[in-house]
Amino acid sequence: MQNHPRTAVALVLAFLGLGLAVAPVALAAPAERAVQQQLVVQVGKLRASGGLYLQGLAIASGSLVPDFYGARNYAPVWTRPGRVDELLTLLASAESHGLSSEDYYLSPLKALRQRVASSDDAALAADFDLLLTESLVRFGYHQRFGKVNPQRLESTWNFTRHFRPGLEPLKTLSDAVAAPSLDEFLGRWLDRVPLYRALQDRLAEYRTLAAAGGWPEVPEGPTLKPGAADARLPLLRERLIVTGDLPATTPVSGTYNEILVAGVQRFQARHALDADGVLGARTLAALNVPVSVRIDQLRLSLARARWVLEDTAGEVVVVNVAGYEVFAARNGVPFWWRRAVVGTQARETPIFRASITYLDLNPTWTVPPTILREDILPKVRQDPGYLRSQNISVLEPNGRPVNAATINWRAVGSRPPYILRQGPGPRNALGRIKFMFPNAHSVFLHDTPSRGLFEKAERNFSSGCIRLEDPLSLAEILLADPEHWNRAGLEAAIATGTTRTVRLPKPWPILILYWTAELDAEGRVRFLPDVYRRDPGLLQALNGEVVIDFPSL
């Protein structure tokens, strides 16, 4: 007995972790048989070669498509015009996700549809059917896993990238086939958090700005301070109005008055600049970044959001390295936020996922080898009393103490056979508390005695770990014990000076991410510096060829 045509597309998309409905109406018997015969031929070529070009368009999902058509005895899928319309509309929606509808052959498919409609060529109809299926595979795959495989760009990537547990592809797609709407079924499979949808809204707004001509460029000139007169002020006013940093009713002024200063400060805050209201070279450069670049930043954040879809459910701690910030979120909605200090360009904070399981009060600090070699040894060689002043002990590998004064530090080389450990106290590099999430990178969240760094706009000063502003407020959230582990209780335990480990009542996932466009608490878009220069590589891949790289089941 021949499979019902609807079953097949469901099989494909269940394999994608999606499930999009197709409800075709059968073609006239001779036409369907002729198309079916041509599908047998073309799918056979695809199966044999692993790749195929049809009408000059590539079938990228070389193993999935043959299995799909074989399971349905090569019956054509896209036999109802209304369902084709719905698929083409779905493909057009790719632009709202920062993707290109042409990755899914939208324009060629529209043209090919016209050719098929005016011809009785079964081979042409078979090509059209295969390409429609390929477009749906691509679209579903990109929505679920992203167009770009993050593991190809991030060596430390360990976020969830697999099909959802318990979803047998054939069963899921069979169940999905009865769904009345492709778009609605897709929506049930992809829970877009509010941040994702808000980024989509901002992308639409900036594309509207681009269509209207973008914003005017403010010419170079002397640094502009409050009260100064400058011929550029009308252009500055117009520029700030375009992006909502000034209201459209702002009057023209011949001096850099408090209204314009406040607009510049709002702009600076949205671009990780010192919000001092002074129009200097860095602020001017940010003002003159083209709207196309800002659109690409929003596209990249949407791409990165799709990568971590599975990991944002429930309660999580998130570090945005590019934003120098840490926040806690519940089902994608942030409810706590603080500033952070992250790794320098030479010692980047790695991007990965882990679980916070315990915290240490009055922690000790074991100096990592790189910091020992590059930072501590030069200071010790210059000042023999440095270790004592910093409360750093020297230990043999077995833990036995060594008198630092007996060591010839100039003779030990760059890899001394000692462990250096800083005791708890006001000078400890980790401050009063550290949050531990065991990982291969020896990275953790911690307090710091260098509080002044949090006042800087750009905060990439650490050796890879994340220094946290007001860490006790995060400890209260994670410990979830307001009776014993409130702020007063934490401070009392710290005041004893005793190192103490406190385990969390439940592990908290922590996601260390890298987004250069995000939203602030008021829903305004923030554009952040690409401090680690990661945007160009991702943008190139996002604009590049489609690669279907299925994760394992």
Secondary structure, DSSP 8 states (H G I E B T S, - for coil): ----HHHHHHHHHHHTT-----------HHHHHHHHHHHHHHHHHHHHHS-EEETTEEE--TTHHHHHHHHTTT--S---HHHHHHHHHHHHGGGGGT--GGGGTHHHHHHHHHHHHT---HHHHHHHHHHHHHHHHHHHHHHHH-SS-GGGT-TT--S--S--TT--HHHHHHHHTT-S-HHHHHHHH----HHHHHHHHHHHHHHHHHHTT--------S-B-TT-B-TTHHHHHHHHHHTTSS-TT----SB--HHHHHHHHHHHHTTTS--S--B-HHHHHHHTS-HHHHHHHHHHHHHHHHHTGGGSSSEEEEEEGGGTEEEEEETTEEEEEEEEEEE-SSS----EEEEEEEEEES--EE--HHHIIIIIHHHHHH-TTHHHHTTEEEE-TTS-EE-GGG--TTTS-SS-S-EEEE-SSTT-TTTTEEEE---TT---EE--S-GGGGGSS--EEESSSEEESSHHHHHHHHH--TTTSSHHHHHHHHHT---EEEEEEEEEEEEEE--SEEE-TTS-EEE---TT--HHHHHHHHTS---------
